[in-house]
């Protein structure tokens, strides 16, 4: 089977993991780090992705791997065997091109408006996930929000509109996320989403 990688491979639990698209859906493939032999391949979304495939970098924490491909869902997998720990849906600005159902014609992701009621009109430049304490915090490319989920269950914790004038994540500092753009830089608290400061 031909697959396309959608992000750089990462090492986790003796496996080399990479996000992929195989024309039928999106997922993660694992190779043995010593031999290169295929160990497992798990699809987390079904259906054809857009021609301009979004990058979907993986985030690892212990033996868990988290992935968001900017298509309305975020998934957590066990790096040892590829089993899905959880998948959660969020509101996508764009019409989703892939779904979590084998039937690609199934209904789109469940919509949840941004917490402050602001319209979602702009996007993040890339799909990123950071693990902070008991939370997985995501900035999906197809969302105008910062989203936080329980690291173990995927249950929503909080959601906030991304600060005005920012487009990308600079990095994490303790329990804070630094975000920036051409017009502003801001610090968001990872425990509740409040904005600590903005310049």
N, CA and C atoms as an extended XYZ file, in Angstrom:
597
Properties=species:S:1:pos:R:3:atomname:S:1:resname:S:1:resid:I:1 pbc="F F F"
N         0.832       -1.194        0.000 N   UNK     1
C         0.000        0.000        0.000 CA  UNK     1
C         0.870        1.247        0.000 C   UNK     1
N         0.506        2.224       -0.830 N   UNK     2
C         1.227        3.485       -0.856 CA  UNK     2
C         0.635        4.428        0.175 C   UNK     2
N         1.511        5.048        0.957 N   UNK     3
C         1.056        6.017        1.938 CA  UNK     3
C         1.907        7.277        1.820 C   UNK     3
N         1.351        8.402        2.262 N   UNK     4
C         2.096        9.653        2.299 CA  UNK     4
C         2.240       10.081        3.746 C   UNK     4
N         3.459       10.401        4.157 N   UNK     5
C         3.680       10.881        5.509 CA  UNK     5
C         3.250       12.332        5.615 C   UNK     5
N         2.592       12.687        6.724 N   UNK     6
C         2.092       14.040        6.933 CA  UNK     6
C         2.816       14.744        8.074 C   UNK     6
N         3.975       14.247        8.443 N   UNK     7
C         4.764       14.858        9.499 CA  UNK     7
C         6.044       14.069        9.698 C   UNK     7
N         6.978       14.651       10.410 N   UNK     8
C         8.248       13.980       10.675 CA  UNK     8
C         8.042       12.809       11.628 C   UNK     8
N         8.716       11.688       11.403 N   UNK     9
C         8.628       10.554       12.331 CA  UNK     9
C         9.177       10.932       13.704 C   UNK     9
N         8.641       10.302       14.744 N   UNK    10
C         9.120       10.508       16.116 CA  UNK    10
C         9.366        9.154       16.764 C   UNK    10
N        10.294        9.113       17.709 N   UNK    11
C        10.585        7.882       18.446 CA  UNK    11
C         9.751        7.820       19.711 C   UNK    11
N         9.168        6.648       19.959 N   UNK    12
C         8.371        6.459       21.167 CA  UNK    12
C         8.232        4.969       21.435 C   UNK    12
N         8.587        4.537       22.637 N   UNK    13
C         8.427        3.144       23.076 CA  UNK    13
C         9.071        2.154       22.105 C   UNK    13
N        10.247        2.485       21.586 N   UNK    14
C        10.951        1.597       20.671 CA  UNK    14
C        10.369        1.556       19.271 C   UNK    14
N         9.440        2.452       18.992 N   UNK    15
C         8.806        2.518       17.677 CA  UNK    15
C         9.144        3.848       16.994 C   UNK    15
N         9.181        3.821       15.683 N   UNK    16
C         9.292        5.030       14.883 CA  UNK    16
C         7.888        5.301       14.355 C   UNK    16
N         7.269        6.377       14.814 N   UNK    17
C         5.872        6.669       14.496 CA  UNK    17
C         5.782        7.810       13.490 C   UNK    17
N         4.825        7.707       12.568 N   UNK    18
C         4.622        8.773       11.587 CA  UNK    18
C         3.147        8.854       11.219 C   UNK    18
N         2.617       10.078       11.075 N   UNK    19
C         1.242       10.243       10.589 CA  UNK    19
C         1.211       10.008        9.090 C   UNK    19
N         0.110        9.436        8.594 N   UNK    20
C         0.040        9.109        7.170 CA  UNK    20
C        -1.350        9.349        6.594 C   UNK    20
N        -1.394        9.455        5.277 N   UNK    21
C        -2.637        9.411        4.499 CA  UNK    21
C        -2.440        8.324        3.455 C   UNK    21
N        -3.423        7.432        3.315 N   UNK    22
C        -3.301        6.354        2.326 CA  UNK    22
C        -4.385        6.427        1.257 C   UNK    22
N        -5.042        7.584        1.130 N   UNK    23
C        -6.094        7.734        0.136 CA  UNK    23
C        -7.452        7.315        0.648 C   UNK    23
N        -7.474        6.443        1.659 N   UNK    24
C        -8.740        5.996        2.238 CA  UNK    24
C        -8.973        6.607        3.603 C   UNK    24
N        -7.963        7.267        4.142 N   UNK    25
C        -8.108        7.871        5.449 CA  UNK    25
C        -6.775        8.304        6.015 C   UNK    25
N        -6.816        8.748        7.245 N   UNK    26
C        -5.652        9.305        7.929 CA  UNK    26
C        -5.365        8.487        9.176 C   UNK    26
N        -4.081        8.316        9.517 N   UNK    27
C        -3.743        7.557       10.704 CA  UNK    27
C        -2.285        7.668       11.076 C   UNK    27
N        -1.832        6.702       11.865 N   UNK    28
C        -0.456        6.662       12.333 CA  UNK    28
C         0.104        5.275       12.049 C   UNK    28
N         1.331        5.220       11.561 N   UNK    29
C         2.002        3.954       11.294 CA  UNK    29
C         3.217        3.855       12.211 C   UNK    29
N         3.532        2.619       12.659 N   UNK    30
C         4.678        2.388       13.545 CA  UNK    30
C         5.619        1.373       12.924 C   UNK    30
N         6.909        1.694       12.946 N   UNK    31
C         7.959        0.791       12.502 CA  UNK    31
C         8.856        0.474       13.681 C   UNK    31
N         9.386       -0.745       13.726 N   UNK    32
C        10.333       -1.096       14.761 CA  UNK    32
C        11.594       -0.257       14.570 C   UNK    32
N        12.060        0.427       15.617 N   UNK    33
C        13.191        1.338       15.492 CA  UNK    33
C        14.507        0.614       15.199 C   UNK    33
N        14.595       -0.684       15.526 N   UNK    34
C        15.826       -1.430       15.281 CA  UNK    34
C        15.857       -2.076       13.907 C   UNK    34
N        14.711       -2.614       13.464 N   UNK    35
C        14.694       -3.371       12.208 CA  UNK    35
C        13.992       -2.652       11.061 C   UNK    35
N        13.138       -1.679       11.367 N   UNK    36
C        12.363       -1.015       10.320 CA  UNK    36
C        11.119       -1.782        9.924 C   UNK    36
N        10.889       -2.933       10.567 N   UNK    37
C         9.712       -3.743       10.235 CA  UNK    37
C         8.438       -3.032       10.687 C   UNK    37
N         7.388       -3.165        9.874 N   UNK    38
C         6.092       -2.588       10.238 CA  UNK    38
C         5.541       -3.306       11.465 C   UNK    38
N         5.105       -2.548       12.463 N   UNK    39
C         4.584       -3.124       13.700 CA  UNK    39
C         3.067       -2.978       13.763 C   UNK    39
N         2.568       -1.777       13.489 N   UNK    40
C         1.118       -1.561       13.449 CA  UNK    40
C         0.805       -0.336       12.598 C   UNK    40
N        -0.438       -0.288       12.161 N   UNK    41
C        -0.944        0.882       11.428 CA  UNK    41
C        -2.389        1.080       11.866 C   UNK    41
N        -2.693        2.266       12.393 N   UNK    42
C        -4.031        2.567       12.903 CA  UNK    42
C        -4.607        3.764       12.165 C   UNK    42
N        -5.775        3.569       11.583 N   UNK    43
C        -6.468        4.678       10.914 CA  UNK    43
C        -7.391        5.333       11.932 C   UNK    43
N        -7.336        6.667       12.031 N   UNK    44
C        -8.178        7.386       12.983 CA  UNK    44
C        -9.243        8.243       12.299 C   UNK    44
N        -9.169        8.396       10.989 N   UNK    45
C       -10.212        9.103       10.241 CA  UNK    45
C       -10.345        8.451        8.878 C   UNK    45
N       -11.576        8.329        8.410 N   UNK    46
C       -11.847        7.710        7.122 CA  UNK    46
C       -12.255        8.774        6.118 C   UNK    46
N       -12.063        8.479        4.848 N   UNK    47
C       -12.433        9.405        3.793 CA  UNK    47
C       -11.206       10.058        3.196 C   UNK    47
N       -11.368       10.614        2.020 N   UNK    48
C       -10.268       11.247        1.316 CA  UNK    48
C        -9.982       12.614        1.907 C   UNK    48
N        -8.714       12.895        2.152 N   UNK    49
C        -8.334       14.207        2.643 CA  UNK    49
C        -8.214       15.179        1.481 C   UNK    49
N        -8.113       16.469        1.789 N   UNK    50
C        -7.995       17.493        0.760 CA  UNK    50
C        -6.700       17.312       -0.016 C   UNK    50
N        -6.646       17.877       -1.251 N   UNK    51
C        -5.451       17.746       -2.075 CA  UNK    51
C        -4.253       18.419       -1.416 C   UNK    51
N        -4.490       19.537       -0.719 N   UNK    52
C        -3.431       20.179        0.050 CA  UNK    52
C        -3.449       19.575        1.448 C   UNK    52
N        -2.691       18.510        1.639 N   UNK    53
C        -2.739       17.782        2.902 CA  UNK    53
C        -2.108       18.601        4.027 C   UNK    53
N        -2.815       18.766        5.138 N   UNK    54
C        -2.237       19.492        6.266 CA  UNK    54
C        -1.180       18.650        6.954 C   UNK    54
N        -0.157       19.312        7.482 N   UNK    55
C         0.836       18.599        8.276 CA  UNK    55
C         0.193       18.209        9.604 C   UNK    55
N         0.583       17.071       10.114 N   UNK    56
C        -0.020       16.556       11.344 CA  UNK    56
C         1.070       16.031       12.264 C   UNK    56
N         1.879       16.929       12.849 N   UNK    57
C         2.953       16.456       13.721 CA  UNK    57
C         2.417       15.707       14.925 C   UNK    57
N         3.164       14.685       15.334 N   UNK    58
C         2.782       13.872       16.476 CA  UNK    58
C         3.390       14.436       17.757 C   UNK    58
N         2.667       14.282       18.866 N   UNK    59
C         3.177       14.646       20.183 CA  UNK    59
C         3.154       13.389       21.040 C   UNK    59
N         4.288       13.069       21.672 N   UNK    60
C         4.357       11.874       22.510 CA  UNK    60
C         4.491       12.262       23.972 C   UNK    60
N         3.909       11.430       24.829 N   UNK    61
C         3.991       11.608       26.274 CA  UNK    61
C         3.983       10.219       26.883 C   UNK    61
N         5.127        9.779       27.367 N   UNK    62
C         5.232        8.400       27.846 CA  UNK    62
C         5.046        7.447       26.676 C   UNK    62
N         4.073        6.546       26.784 N   UNK    63
C         3.782        5.625       25.679 CA  UNK    63
C         2.525        6.032       24.929 C   UNK    63
N         2.052        7.253       25.138 N   UNK    64
C         0.883        7.757       24.413 CA  UNK    64
C         1.325        8.709       23.320 C   UNK    64
N         0.626        8.655       22.188 N   UNK    65
C         0.913        9.570       21.079 CA  UNK    65
C        -0.379       10.286       20.719 C   UNK    65
N        -0.280       11.592       20.501 N   UNK    66
C        -1.444       12.433       20.209 CA  UNK    66
C        -1.273       13.026       18.818 C   UNK    66
N        -2.389       13.081       18.075 N   UNK    67
C        -2.312       13.570       16.703 CA  UNK    67
C        -3.563       14.371       16.346 C   UNK    67
N        -3.358       15.441       15.594 N   UNK    68
C        -4.443       16.266       15.062 CA  UNK    68
C        -4.064       16.619       13.636 C   UNK    68
N        -4.929       16.296       12.678 N   UNK    69
C        -4.608       16.603       11.290 CA  UNK    69
C        -5.404       17.780       10.752 C   UNK    69
N        -6.012       18.573       11.649 N   UNK    70
C        -6.746       19.743       11.197 CA  UNK    70
C        -7.965       19.373       10.386 C   UNK    70
N        -8.669       18.344       10.828 N   UNK    71
C        -9.827       17.868       10.077 CA  UNK    71
C       -10.990       17.532       11.004 C   UNK    71
N       -11.078       18.240       12.135 N   UNK    72
C       -12.223       18.089       13.009 CA  UNK    72
C       -12.099       17.083       14.127 C   UNK    72
N       -10.930       16.456       14.304 N   UNK    73
C       -10.803       15.498       15.399 CA  UNK    73
C        -9.370       15.421       15.910 C   UNK    73
N        -9.228       14.967       17.142 N   UNK    74
C        -7.936       14.742       17.787 CA  UNK    74
C        -7.977       13.339       18.374 C   UNK    74
N        -6.877       12.598       18.230 N   UNK    75
C        -6.850       11.218       18.713 CA  UNK    75
C        -5.631       10.963       19.587 C   UNK    75
N        -5.794       10.013       20.508 N   UNK    76
C        -4.694        9.516       21.333 CA  UNK    76
C        -4.569        8.022       21.082 C   UNK    76
N        -3.335        7.560       20.845 N   UNK    77
C        -3.067        6.146       20.578 CA  UNK    77
C        -2.016        5.627       21.548 C   UNK    77
N        -2.047        4.317       21.785 N   UNK    78
C        -1.002        3.651       22.545 CA  UNK    78
C         0.145        3.343       21.585 C   UNK    78
N         1.336        3.872       21.863 N   UNK    79
C         2.457        3.708       20.945 CA  UNK    79
C         2.950        2.269       20.860 C   UNK    79
N         2.665        1.460       21.875 N   UNK    80
C         3.147        0.078       21.872 CA  UNK    80
C         2.394       -0.801       20.886 C   UNK    80
N         1.052       -0.685       20.875 N   UNK    81
C         0.261       -1.576       20.015 CA  UNK    81
C        -0.656       -0.850       19.031 C   UNK    81
N        -0.697        0.480       19.073 N   UNK    82
C        -1.512        1.227       18.131 CA  UNK    82
C        -2.983        1.319       18.486 C   UNK    82
N        -3.367        0.792       19.644 N   UNK    83
C        -4.785        0.857       20.012 CA  UNK    83
C        -5.199        2.298       20.274 C   UNK    83
N        -6.428        2.624       19.866 N   UNK    84
C        -6.959        3.967       20.069 CA  UNK    84
C        -7.370        4.125       21.527 C   UNK    84
N        -6.801        5.116       22.204 N   UNK    85
C        -7.173        5.394       23.586 CA  UNK    85
C        -8.428        6.250       23.627 C   UNK    85
N        -8.502        7.247       22.747 N   UNK    86
C        -9.707        8.060       22.583 CA  UNK    86
C        -9.597        8.913       21.325 C   UNK    86
N       -10.748        9.328       20.833 N   UNK    87
C       -10.846       10.301       19.743 CA  UNK    87
C       -11.939       11.281       20.130 C   UNK    87
N       -11.682       12.554       19.949 N   UNK    88
C       -12.670       13.575       20.277 CA  UNK    88
C       -12.854       14.513       19.097 C   UNK    88
N       -14.056       15.024       18.947 N   UNK    89
C       -14.378       15.916       17.838 CA  UNK    89
C       -14.437       17.363       18.315 C   UNK    89
N       -14.151       18.279       17.404 N   UNK    90
C       -14.286       19.705       17.687 CA  UNK    90
C       -14.854       20.380       16.446 C   UNK    90
N       -15.325       21.606       16.605 N   UNK    91
C       -15.888       22.337       15.476 CA  UNK    91
C       -14.774       22.747       14.522 C   UNK    91
N       -14.936       22.423       13.255 N   UNK    92
C       -13.977       22.787       12.222 CA  UNK    92
C       -14.519       23.971       11.432 C   UNK    92
N       -13.659       24.949       11.146 N   UNK    93
C       -14.075       26.103       10.344 CA  UNK    93
C       -14.478       25.644        8.948 C   UNK    93
N       -13.639       24.764        8.376 N   UNK    94
C       -13.904       24.247        7.034 CA  UNK    94
C       -14.760       22.997        7.115 C   UNK    94
N       -15.455       22.689        6.031 N   UNK    95
C       -16.217       21.441        5.940 CA  UNK    95
C       -15.230       20.290        6.029 C   UNK    95
N       -15.386       19.352        6.976 N   UNK    96
C       -14.420       18.262        7.099 CA  UNK    96
C       -14.402       17.379        5.855 C   UNK    96
N       -13.174       16.990        5.445 N   UNK    97
C       -13.024       16.131        4.273 CA  UNK    97
C       -12.905       14.674        4.680 C   UNK    97
N       -12.619       14.422        5.928 N   UNK    98
C       -12.549       13.046        6.429 CA  UNK    98
C       -13.344       12.988        7.719 C   UNK    98
N       -13.833       11.811        8.048 N   UNK    99
C       -14.640       11.664        9.248 CA  UNK    99
C       -14.105       10.524       10.079 C   UNK    99
N       -14.729       10.295       11.207 N   UNK   100
C       -14.344        9.168       12.050 CA  UNK   100
C       -15.202        7.950       11.776 C   UNK   100
N       -16.024        8.007       10.759 N   UNK   101
C       -16.882        6.874       10.424 CA  UNK   101
C       -16.396        6.240        9.127 C   UNK   101
N       -16.491        4.920        9.013 N   UNK   102
C       -16.069        4.263        7.775 CA  UNK   102
C       -16.806        4.794        6.555 C   UNK   102
N       -18.045        5.254        6.722 N   UNK   103
C       -18.802        5.820        5.617 CA  UNK   103
C       -18.451        7.296        5.497 C   UNK   103
N       -17.707        7.670        4.449 N   UNK   104
C       -17.227        9.042        4.297 CA  UNK   104
C       -18.357       10.035        4.131 C   UNK   104
N       -19.565        9.564        3.871 N   UNK   105
C       -20.697       10.469        3.700 CA  UNK   105
C       -21.422       10.737        5.004 C   UNK   105
N       -20.887       10.229        6.106 N   UNK   106
C       -21.555       10.424        7.384 CA  UNK   106
C       -21.521       11.886        7.807 C   UNK   106
N       -22.241       12.205        8.887 N   UNK   107
C       -22.370       13.588        9.301 CA  UNK   107
C       -21.038       14.162        9.755 C   UNK   107
N       -20.835       15.499        9.572 N   UNK   108
C       -19.593       16.131       10.000 CA  UNK   108
C       -19.473       16.181       11.516 C   UNK   108
N       -18.316       16.658       11.967 N   UNK   109
C       -18.033       16.729       13.396 CA  UNK   109
C       -19.067       17.564       14.129 C   UNK   109
N       -19.296       17.214       15.392 N   UNK   110
C       -20.235       17.942       16.230 CA  UNK   110
C       -19.718       19.364       16.438 C   UNK   110
N       -20.559       20.344       16.260 N   UNK   111
C       -20.147       21.736       16.373 CA  UNK   111
C       -20.261       22.217       17.802 C   UNK   111
N       -19.234       22.888       18.271 N   UNK   112
C       -19.243       23.535       19.572 CA  UNK   112
C       -18.734       24.950       19.387 C   UNK   112
N       -19.549       25.981       19.607 N   UNK   113
C       -19.097       27.342       19.369 CA  UNK   113
C       -17.983       27.741       20.313 C   UNK   113
N       -17.110       28.685       19.896 N   UNK   114
C       -16.063       29.157       20.788 CA  UNK   114
C       -16.665       29.637       22.104 C   UNK   114
N       -15.914       29.460       23.203 N   UNK   115
C       -16.433       29.744       24.540 CA  UNK   115
C       -16.909       31.176       24.706 C   UNK   115
N       -16.255       32.140       24.036 N   UNK   116
C       -16.653       33.528       24.215 CA  UNK   116
C       -17.670       33.987       23.177 C   UNK   116
N       -18.150       33.076       22.332 N   UNK   117
C       -19.180       33.398       21.359 CA  UNK   117
C       -18.671       34.101       20.112 C   UNK   117
N       -17.367       34.308       19.997 N   UNK   118
C       -16.831       35.011       18.833 CA  UNK   118
C       -16.869       34.110       17.609 C   UNK   118
N       -17.113       34.657       16.439 N   UNK   119
C       -17.120       33.832       15.228 CA  UNK   119
C       -15.721       33.329       14.902 C   UNK   119
N       -15.646       32.111       14.398 N   UNK   120
C       -14.349       31.541       14.024 CA  UNK   120
C       -14.065       31.892       12.574 C   UNK   120
N       -13.228       32.894       12.345 N   UNK   121
C       -12.982       33.360       10.982 CA  UNK   121
C       -11.535       33.218       10.564 C   UNK   121
N       -10.617       32.944       11.478 N   UNK   122
C        -9.222       32.790       11.103 CA  UNK   122
C        -8.671       31.510       11.689 C   UNK   122
N        -7.500       31.135       11.195 N   UNK   123
C        -6.946       29.819       11.511 CA  UNK   123
C        -5.562       29.933       12.131 C   UNK   123
N        -5.140       28.826       12.735 N   UNK   124
C        -3.755       28.665       13.142 CA  UNK   124
C        -2.932       28.276       11.915 C   UNK   124
N        -1.644       28.563       11.930 N   UNK   125
C        -0.785       28.227       10.791 CA  UNK   125
C        -0.454       26.742       10.731 C   UNK   125
N        -0.559       26.043       11.866 N   UNK   126
C        -0.215       24.625       11.877 CA  UNK   126
C        -0.978       23.895       12.967 C   UNK   126
N        -1.034       22.582       12.843 N   UNK   127
C        -1.664       21.733       13.852 CA  UNK   127
C        -0.627       21.398       14.917 C   UNK   127
N        -0.906       21.785       16.155 N   UNK   128
C         0.019       21.460       17.238 CA  UNK   128
C        -0.748       20.957       18.444 C   UNK   128
N        -0.109       20.066       19.195 N   UNK   129
C        -0.657       19.560       20.450 CA  UNK   129
C         0.457       19.619       21.486 C   UNK   129
N         0.134       20.118       22.678 N   UNK   130
C         1.075       20.076       23.799 CA  UNK   130
C         0.399       19.364       24.966 C   UNK   130
N         1.192       18.624       25.723 N   UNK   131
C         0.686       17.960       26.913 CA  UNK   131
C         1.127       18.793       28.115 C   UNK   131
N         0.165       19.189       28.927 N   UNK   132
C         0.449       20.035       30.085 CA  UNK   132
C        -0.298       19.481       31.293 C   UNK   132
N         0.421       18.798       32.174 N   UNK   133
C        -0.228       18.186       33.332 CA  UNK   133
C        -1.219       17.121       32.894 C   UNK   133
N        -2.472       17.268       33.293 N   UNK   134
C        -3.505       16.301       32.916 CA  UNK   134
C        -4.249       16.695       31.647 C   UNK   134
N        -3.760       17.724       30.953 N   UNK   135
C        -4.461       18.224       29.770 CA  UNK   135
C        -3.661       18.025       28.492 C   UNK   135
N        -4.404       17.838       27.408 N   UNK   136
C        -3.858       17.890       26.058 CA  UNK   136
C        -4.440       19.158       25.444 C   UNK   136
N        -3.578       20.091       25.056 N   UNK   137
C        -4.019       21.378       24.518 CA  UNK   137
C        -3.652       21.441       23.047 C   UNK   137
N        -4.645       21.752       22.211 N   UNK   138
C        -4.459       21.722       20.765 CA  UNK   138
C        -4.770       23.064       20.126 C   UNK   138
N        -4.033       23.361       19.062 N   UNK   139
C        -4.314       24.518       18.216 CA  UNK   139
C        -4.488       23.991       16.786 C   UNK   139
N        -5.660       23.442       16.464 N   UNK   140
C        -5.869       22.852       15.143 CA  UNK   140
C        -5.866       23.904       14.037 C   UNK   140
N        -5.294       23.541       12.910 N   UNK   141
C        -5.194       24.431       11.758 CA  UNK   141
C        -6.567       24.903       11.278 C   UNK   141
N        -7.580       24.067       11.439 N   UNK   142
C        -8.923       24.398       10.943 CA  UNK   142
C        -9.814       24.970       12.037 C   UNK   142
N        -9.202       25.534       13.088 N   UNK   143
C        -9.975       26.071       14.195 CA  UNK   143
C        -9.457       27.450       14.572 C   UNK   143
N       -10.341       28.304       15.013 N   UNK   144
C        -9.948       29.613       15.501 CA  UNK   144
C        -9.857       29.628       17.008 C   UNK   144
N        -9.649       28.467       17.624 N   UNK   145
C        -9.676       28.365       19.077 CA  UNK   145
C        -8.472       27.601       19.603 C   UNK   145
N        -8.264       27.716       20.903 N   UNK   146
C        -7.353       26.850       21.648 CA  UNK   146
C        -8.241       25.876       22.406 C   UNK   146
N        -7.979       24.575       22.268 N   UNK   147
C        -8.844       23.542       22.820 CA  UNK   147
C        -8.081       22.706       23.831 C   UNK   147
N        -8.704       22.419       24.972 N   UNK   148
C        -8.065       21.580       25.992 CA  UNK   148
C        -8.945       20.375       26.289 C   UNK   148
N        -8.311       19.204       26.385 N   UNK   149
C        -9.001       17.944       26.652 CA  UNK   149
C        -8.280       17.188       27.756 C   UNK   149
N        -9.012       16.347       28.466 N   UNK   150
C        -8.401       15.493       29.466 CA  UNK   150
C        -7.442       14.513       28.786 C   UNK   150
N        -6.224       14.442       29.289 N   UNK   151
C        -5.192       13.632       28.644 CA  UNK   151
C        -5.546       12.157       28.614 C   UNK   151
N        -6.287       11.664       29.613 N   UNK   152
C        -6.582       10.234       29.684 CA  UNK   152
C        -7.873        9.829       28.990 C   UNK   152
N        -8.876       10.723       28.998 N   UNK   153
C       -10.190       10.341       28.458 CA  UNK   153
C       -10.582       11.086       27.188 C   UNK   153
N        -9.965       12.234       26.927 N   UNK   154
C       -10.360       13.049       25.780 CA  UNK   154
C       -11.547       13.952       26.063 C   UNK   154
N       -12.048       13.947       27.292 N   UNK   155
C       -13.196       14.805       27.635 CA  UNK   155
C       -12.788       16.275       27.548 C   UNK   155
N       -13.668       17.142       26.997 N   UNK   156
C       -13.343       18.567       26.897 CA  UNK   156
C       -13.154       19.186       28.279 C   UNK   156
N       -12.120       20.033       28.414 N   UNK   157
C       -11.856       20.737       29.661 CA  UNK   157
C       -12.195       22.222       29.530 C   UNK   157
N       -11.654       22.870       28.499 N   UNK   158
C       -11.968       24.272       28.242 CA  UNK   158
C       -11.641       24.602       26.789 C   UNK   158
N       -12.195       25.717       26.355 N   UNK   159
C       -11.987       26.188       24.987 CA  UNK   159
C       -12.035       27.709       25.002 C   UNK   159
N       -11.144       28.341       24.257 N   UNK   160
C       -11.174       29.790       24.161 CA  UNK   160
C       -10.793       30.225       22.742 C   UNK   160
N       -11.321       31.341       22.342 N   UNK   161
C       -10.986       31.931       21.049 CA  UNK   161
C        -9.497       32.261       21.048 C   UNK   161
N        -8.815       32.023       19.942 N   UNK   162
C        -7.391       32.349       19.925 CA  UNK   162
C        -7.219       33.856       20.021 C   UNK   162
N        -6.199       34.329       20.728 N   UNK   163
C        -6.011       35.764       20.890 CA  UNK   163
C        -5.899       36.472       19.532 C   UNK   163
N        -6.456       37.650       19.454 N   UNK   164
C        -6.458       38.406       18.204 CA  UNK   164
C        -5.029       38.731       17.772 C   UNK   164
N        -4.767       38.583       16.482 N   UNK   165
C        -3.473       38.953       15.923 CA  UNK   165
C        -2.398       37.892       16.026 C   UNK   165
N        -2.716       36.699       16.565 N   UNK   166
C        -1.720       35.633       16.645 CA  UNK   166
C        -2.091       34.508       15.680 C   UNK   166
N        -1.061       33.807       15.167 N   UNK   167
C        -1.283       32.768       14.168 CA  UNK   167
C        -0.536       31.470       14.452 C   UNK   167
N         0.450       31.504       15.339 N   UNK   168
C         1.263       30.313       15.560 CA  UNK   168
C         1.684       30.210       17.027 C   UNK   168
N         2.118       29.004       17.388 N   UNK   169
C         2.573       28.732       18.753 CA  UNK   169
C         4.087       28.880       18.806 C   UNK   169
N         4.562       29.706       19.730 N   UNK   170
C         6.003       29.852       19.935 CA  UNK   170
C         6.516       28.681       20.755 C   UNK   170
N         5.795       28.337       21.822 N   UNK   171
C         6.196       27.200       22.648 CA  UNK   171
C         5.511       27.232       23.997 C   UNK   171
N         5.820       26.219       24.775 N   UNK   172
C         5.248       26.089       26.119 CA  UNK   172
C         6.279       26.518       27.141 C   UNK   172
N         5.837       27.247       28.159 N   UNK   173
C         6.700       27.627       29.282 CA  UNK   173
C         5.956       27.274       30.557 C   UNK   173
N         6.332       26.155       31.183 N   UNK   174
C         5.609       25.689       32.352 CA  UNK   174
C         4.163       25.388       31.990 C   UNK   174
N         3.240       26.012       32.709 N   UNK   175
C         1.819       25.826       32.423 CA  UNK   175
C         1.266       27.003       31.618 C   UNK   175
N         2.072       27.513       30.705 N   UNK   176
C         1.644       28.610       29.842 CA  UNK   176
C         2.034       28.315       28.405 C   UNK   176
N         1.235       28.815       27.483 N   UNK   177
C         1.488       28.671       26.055 CA  UNK   177
C         1.736       30.063       25.491 C   UNK   177
N         2.884       30.246       24.841 N   UNK   178
C         3.207       31.525       24.212 CA  UNK   178
C         2.799       31.433       22.749 C   UNK   178
N         1.951       32.351       22.305 N   UNK   179
C         1.470       32.384       20.929 CA  UNK   179
C         1.791       33.757       20.334 C   UNK   179
N         1.994       33.813       19.023 N   UNK   180
C         2.401       35.072       18.403 CA  UNK   180
C         1.912       35.154       16.972 C   UNK   180
N         2.064       36.327       16.395 N   UNK   181
C         1.713       36.580       15.012 CA  UNK   181
C         2.356       37.881       14.580 C   UNK   181
N         1.933       38.424       13.449 N   UNK   182
C         2.524       39.667       12.950 CA  UNK   182
C         2.065       40.882       13.746 C   UNK   182
N         0.993       40.742       14.538 N   UNK   183
C         0.437       41.888       15.252 CA  UNK   183
C         0.542       41.795       16.766 C   UNK   183
N         0.817       40.618       17.308 N   UNK   184
C         0.780       40.488       18.765 CA  UNK   184
C         1.528       39.253       19.229 C   UNK   184
N         1.835       39.244       20.525 N   UNK   185
C         2.321       38.053       21.207 CA  UNK   185
C         1.545       37.980       22.509 C   UNK   185
N         1.157       36.760       22.912 N   UNK   186
C         0.336       36.603       24.106 CA  UNK   186
C         0.742       35.344       24.850 C   UNK   186
N         0.392       35.316       26.135 N   UNK   187
C         0.655       34.171       27.004 CA  UNK   187
C        -0.686       33.669       27.527 C   UNK   187
N        -0.986       32.407       27.259 N   UNK   188
C        -2.255       31.799       27.660 CA  UNK   188
C        -2.001       30.761       28.743 C   UNK   188
N        -2.766       30.831       29.829 N   UNK   189
C        -2.649       29.870       30.918 CA  UNK   189
C        -3.221       28.531       30.477 C   UNK   189
N        -2.451       27.455       30.638 N   UNK   190
C        -2.885       26.138       30.178 CA  UNK   190
C        -3.821       25.436       31.152 C   UNK   190
N        -4.051       26.006       32.316 N   UNK   191
C        -4.980       25.378       33.255 CA  UNK   191
C        -6.427       25.768       32.984 C   UNK   191
N        -6.640       26.975       32.450 N   UNK   192
C        -8.023       27.428       32.234 CA  UNK   192
C        -8.225       28.255       30.969 C   UNK   192
N        -7.168       28.517       30.216 N   UNK   193
C        -7.315       29.257       28.967 CA  UNK   193
C        -7.295       30.761       29.087 C   UNK   193
N        -7.165       31.295       30.314 N   UNK   194
C        -7.178       32.745       30.445 CA  UNK   194
C        -5.894       33.340       29.873 C   UNK   194
N        -5.990       34.575       29.404 N   UNK   195
C        -4.847       35.266       28.849 CA  UNK   195
C        -4.080       35.940       29.983 C   UNK   195
N        -2.839       35.512       30.223 N   UNK   196
C        -2.033       36.091       31.306 CA  UNK   196
C        -1.532       37.481       30.942 C   UNK   196
N        -1.031       37.616       29.710 N   UNK   197
C        -0.583       38.920       29.235 CA  UNK   197
C        -0.603       38.948       27.714 C   UNK   197
N        -0.529       40.159       27.184 N   UNK   198
C        -0.573       40.366       25.730 CA  UNK   198
C         0.192       41.633       25.384 C   UNK   198
N         1.005       41.566       24.332 N   UNK   199
C         1.755       42.745       23.869 CA  UNK   199
C         1.552       42.910       22.377 C   UNK   199
